[in-house]
């Protein structure tokens, strides 16, 4: 009915309220090749009440692919949290599921009641805000996974950020600290990376823009998006202060792009009214933008 892990101390991934802590998370496949996730939990105190686990699989853009609300893990039914011994970690495994995707993001929450949407939720906390938390801090983004040779492998955030240092302050708290923009155009797309960082928690999800300008200052290509990291969507209000967010994007180039030099400018704006965050610093560009790099089209 349930699987109990060895009762040894372990570093936790997150705490949920004062009731539970998440010790570990793993993703794999069963003997039929279907997706399963395994979460190791521990009660922080005798609870005497039943909490439910919300386990969700999202696409990198934030679209929900599948969740456990109507497919609860058997452990939660046969060994409810009201019976858990705080000295004994418990392994909770999801029911197998065939996920029609090459990548997904694993997110976890704890709630009480008949549904995740309407139930009482516990707020997640992590050491140093190491893992992003969505939906008012109740939904923990555990990690991202991609399919490799029939199995699921964790997506590792880049160890090194973009190489080219940038001096740009956007608004009161955000900095663009580095970029990676190729020196020459190769094909019909321009892949680039930006490294954002905030000095304080933000209360608004700014949209980002990238414009490619020709030598006359005319816009020849444009991209608008919500920032992301290697795992998936990561809007600005979820950035942890002091933790860089490396944002990889691809700009589609127009057919027959003329030879010459082009400037890639980027910035952030309020998507509700189009107002850009003001930019200061050595790499500020007129019009509240940042000069991210110069590209040559052969």
Buried (B, 14 or more C-beta within 10 A) or exposed (E): EBEBBEEEEBEBBBBBBEBBBBBBBBBBBEEEEBBBBBBBBBBBEEBEEEBBBBBBBBBBEBEEBBBBBEEBBBBBEEBBBEBBEEEEBBBBBBBBBEBEBEBBBBBBBBBBEEEBEEBEBBBBBBEEBEBBBBBEBBBBBBBBBBBEEEEBEBBEBEEEBBEBEBEBBBBEBBBBBBBBBEEEBEEEEBEBBBBBBBEEEBEEBBBBBBBBBBEEEEEBBEBEEBBBBBBBBBBBEBBBEEBBBBBBBEBEBEEEBEEEEBBBBBBBBEBEEEEBBEBEEEBBBEEBBBBBBEBEBE
